Amino acid sequence: MSVYRKLQAVRYELSKLNLKKSGKNKFAGFEYFELGDFMPTAHKLMDAAGICGVFNINTAVTTLDIFDNEPNGGSVQFSSPTVMAENAKGQPIQSLGSTHTYMRRYMWLIALELSEHDEVDAVAGSTPPAKPKPEAKTVVAELPKTAPAEMSGVEGPWMLKITTDPGADIDNWVELLLEATKLALEIAKSKSDVMSIFKVNQNIFSTLKSVNQTKWDELMAIFKQHKESKA
């Protein structure tokens, strides 16, 4: 039996189990798998099938190799660009630990074909519920009229860096961001690349949402279109 057949058998057995997601994103309102939710069961099934996983991470690429324990059994590799986790208030070692945990979780989710919450689908085309108008008068903050001098995503593959001239109009910044994002999406070769572009530069897209909701909705629709076309 090949390593592919054994891995598929493990995936099938996992799919029959009612695995519970213990991770909770209170801001976006969804649940997700923590490593502890599925790895003990996965290890048990993989041991029974005669396969094992080897995780490896470096600054550019993270890999997960699934090896057949039989002599000359072969292996299959899953890979992804490495994205460093940000922790502004923590120590560098904490950011490194978070990166290892995130990348391990994502690689195992891919290898085991475990369905996870789709962040792009969650935001693309969604309309927030209408809020009741407060009786008391409120002060509406003015949107910035000038663009940020420089803004970039998380350093690494697919990082966007938007630089404008001093005093540039915010609309000019929005157009530069849209052009840069569209170019990155055109270069992207897979659904994984599209998702990486979204996650790595999420801080920039959040700024776009705060200054121009219409353009943000337009960009999310473009993300969804590219994700579906490269699936």
MARLO-262489 format. One record per residue (C-alpha): x, y, z. Coordinates in steps of 0.2 Angstrom, whole numbers, plus 2048, in hexadecimal, padded with zeros to 3 digits. Example, Ala and Ser with C-alpha at 12.3 -4.5 7.8 and 13.67 -1.06 7.14 Angstrom:
2
83E;7EA;827
844;7FB;824
% end
This chain:
231
800;800;800
807;811;7FB
80A;820;807
7FC;829;7FD
7F0;81B;800
7F4;81A;813
7F3;82D;815
7E2;82C;80C
7DC;81F;818
7E1;82A;827
7D7;839;81F
7C8;82E;81D
7C8;828;82F
7CA;839;835
7BC;83F;82A
7B0;833;833
7B4;83A;844
7AB;849;84C
7BA;853;850
7B7;862;85B
7BF;873;858
7C5;87B;868
7CD;88B;860
7C1;89A;860
7C3;8AA;857
7B8;8B6;861
7BB;8C5;855
7B6;8BC;845
7AA;8B0;84E
7B0;89F;848
7B8;88F;84F
7C8;886;849
7D3;877;84C
7E1;878;859
7EE;86B;857
7E8;862;866
7D7;85F;85F
7DD;853;851
7EF;84E;853
7ED;841;860
7E0;838;856
7EB;83B;846
7FA;834;84E
7F1;824;853
7E9;821;842
7FA;825;839
803;819;845
7F6;80B;840
7F8;80F;82E
80B;80F;82F
80F;821;82A
817;82F;833
819;842;831
829;84C;831
827;85F;833
834;86B;82D
834;87E;82D
840;88C;827
83F;89E;823
839;89B;811
82F;88B;810
827;87F;81D
825;86D;818
81C;85E;81F
822;84D;819
817;83D;81B
822;82D;81B
81C;81B;818
825;811;826
827;802;81A
838;800;812
838;80A;802
826;810;806
828;821;7FF
822;832;805
817;841;801
81C;853;805
811;862;808
818;873;808
814;886;80B
81D;896;80C
821;89A;81E
819;8A9;825
81F;8B0;836
812;8B3;843
811;8C5;84A
811;8C8;85D
815;8DB;860
814;8D9;873
81D;8C9;875
82F;8C3;874
837;8BD;863
837;8AB;86A
825;8AC;86D
822;8B2;85B
82D;8A3;855
823;897;860
813;89E;858
819;89C;847
81E;88A;84A
80D;886;851
803;88F;843
80D;887;835
80C;876;83D
7F9;877;83F
7F7;87D;82D
802;870;826
7F9;862;82F
7E8;869;82A
7EE;868;818
7F5;857;819
7E6;84F;822
7D9;859;817
7D1;860;827
7C4;86D;822
7C7;87E;82A
7BF;88F;82B
7C2;899;81B
7C6;8AB;81F
7C4;8B2;80E
7B3;8AA;80C
7AE;8B1;81D
7B1;8C3;818
7AF;8C4;805
79D;8CA;801
798;8CA;813
78C;8D8;819
78E;8DC;82B
77D;8DD;835
775;8EE;836
777;8F6;847
76A;8FF;850
76C;912;84F
771;918;861
766;926;868
774;930;86E
77E;93A;862
78F;932;85D
79F;93A;856
7A4;932;845
7B6;931;843
7BD;938;833
7C6;92D;827
7D8;931;824
7DB;93C;815
7ED;938;812
7F4;927;80F
800;91E;81A
812;921;814
816;90F;815
80D;8FF;81A
812;8ED;817
80C;8DB;81C
815;8CE;825
827;8CC;81F
829;8BD;813
821;8B5;803
812;8BF;7FD
815;8CE;808
80E;8DE;800
817;8EF;803
80D;8FF;7FF
817;90F;7FF
810;920;7FA
817;932;7F8
816;93D;807
805;945;808
7FD;939;7FB
7EA;937;7FB
7E3;928;804
7DA;924;7F3
7EB;922;7EB
7F0;916;7F8
7E1;90C;7F6
7E4;90A;7E3
7F6;906;7E6
7F1;8F8;7F2
7E4;8F1;7E6
7F0;8F1;7D7
7FD;8E8;7E2
7F1;8DB;7E9
7EA;8D7;7D7
7FC;8D5;7D1
800;8C9;7DF
7F0;8BF;7DC
7F4;8BE;7C9
805;8B6;7CE
7FE;8AA;7DB
7FD;898;7D4
7F2;890;7E1
7E4;892;7ED
7F2;891;7FB
7FB;8A0;7F3
7EB;8AA;7F3
7E7;8A6;805
7F9;8AB;80A
7F8;8BC;801
7E8;8BF;80C
7EF;8BA;81C
801;8C1;81B
7FA;8D3;816
7EA;8D2;821
7F0;8E2;82B
7F0;8EC;81A
7DF;8E5;815
7D8;8EA;826
7DD;8FC;823
7D5;8FC;812
7C5;8F6;81A
7C5;904;826
7C8;912;819
7BE;90B;80A
7B1;8FD;80D
7AC;8FD;7FB
7BE;8FA;7F5
7C0;8ED;802
7B1;8E3;7FD
7B7;8E4;7EB
7C8;8DD;7F0
7C0;8CF;7FA
7B6;8CA;7EB
7C6;8CA;7E0
7CE;8BF;7ED
7BF;8B3;7ED
7C0;8B2;7DA
7D2;8AE;7DA
7D1;8A1;7E8
7C3;898;7DE
7CC;898;7CD
7DC;891;7D5
7D4;884;7E0
% end
